Amino acid sequence: MPYVPNFERVARSTTLPILILGGESKEDPTYTIENLSKALESGPNVRGALVGRNVLFPGDDDPAAVSYGVFRTVHDGLSAAEALEDLIKRRNDNFDELKKVFEETLE
């Protein structure tokens, strides 16, 4: 389900596991990671995320770094600020690897 204001109330309304949807593409990972972090703090049954296009199409950002930021938020419990700081450090680290894959494919 998507994150909404007062999500604590939503999380308390069920004992079932909850996965957070990424919502419409914002082309900025800040919005996605902040909402995910808030949702995860809402209750122990909020377990993860299905963020798809917000990771694949993060505007001018690096999809691999955004993916890792989401991963660290869910699995390592990083706050939004910590995850975004980590994302900035990792930005563009994997572009050379991706370039190699594309070059090999075109040969």
C-alpha positions in Angstrom: 0.0 0.0 0.0 1.2 3.6 -0.5 2.5 5.7 2.3 0.0 8.2 3.6 0.0 10.7 6.4 -0.8 9.1 9.8 0.5 5.8 8.6 0.9 4.6 12.1 -2.9 4.2 12.2 -2.8 2.1 9.1 -0.1 -0.1 10.5 -2.0 -0.6 13.7 -5.1 -1.6 11.9 -3.7 -5.0 10.9 -1.2 -7.6 12.0 -0.5 -8.6 8.4 2.9 -7.7 6.9 2.8 -4.4 4.9 4.9 -3.6 1.8 5.1 0.1 0.8 4.4 1.0 -2.8 6.6 3.6 -4.4 3.8 5.6 -5.9 4.0 7.8 -8.9 7.5 8.5 -10.3 8.9 11.7 -8.7 12.3 11.6 -10.5 13.8 12.3 -7.1 14.8 9.6 -4.7 14.5 11.9 -1.7 10.7 11.6 -1.6 10.7 7.8 -2.0 13.3 7.2 0.7 11.8 9.7 3.2 8.3 8.1 2.8 9.7 4.6 3.1 11.6 5.5 6.2 8.5 7.1 7.8 6.4 4.0 6.9 9.0 1.6 8.4 8.9 3.5 11.6 5.1 3.2 11.8 5.1 -0.4 13.1 6.9 -3.7 13.1 4.5 -5.2 10.5 5.8 -2.7 7.9 8.4 -5.0 6.3 9.6 -3.6 3.0 8.9 -1.9 -0.3 7.9 -2.3 -3.9 9.3 0.9 -5.4 9.9 -0.1 -9.1 9.9 3.0 -11.3 11.2 5.3 -8.5 14.4 3.2 -8.5 14.5 2.5 -12.2 13.8 6.1 -13.3 15.1 8.4 -10.6 15.5 11.4 -12.8 19.2 12.4 -13.1 20.2 10.1 -10.3 22.0 6.8 -10.3 19.5 3.8 -10.2 22.1 1.6 -8.5 22.7 4.1 -5.8 19.0 4.6 -5.2 18.4 0.9 -5.1 21.1 0.6 -2.4 19.6 3.5 -0.5 16.2 1.7 -0.4 18.0 -1.6 0.5 19.8 0.1 3.4 16.6 1.7 4.7 14.7 -1.5 4.7 17.4 -4.0 5.8 19.8 -1.9 7.9 17.3 0.5 9.4 19.0 3.6 8.1 17.1 6.9 8.6 16.1 8.8 5.5 19.0 11.2 6.1 21.5 8.4 6.5 20.3 6.6 3.4 20.4 9.7 1.3 23.9 10.5 2.5 25.0 6.9 1.6 23.2 7.3 -1.8 25.3 10.4 -2.5 28.5 8.6 -1.6 27.7 5.7 -4.0 26.3 7.8 -6.8 27.8 6.8 -10.2 30.0 4.1 -8.6 28.6 1.4 -10.9 28.2 3.4 -14.2 31.5 2.0 -15.5 30.3 -1.5 -15.0 27.0 -0.7 -16.8 28.9 0.9 -19.6 31.0 -2.3 -20.0 27.8 -4.5 -20.2 26.3 -2.2 -22.9 29.6 -2.2 -24.9 29.8 -6.0 -24.7 26.2 -6.3 -25.9 26.8 -4.1 -28.9 30.0 -6.0 -30.0 
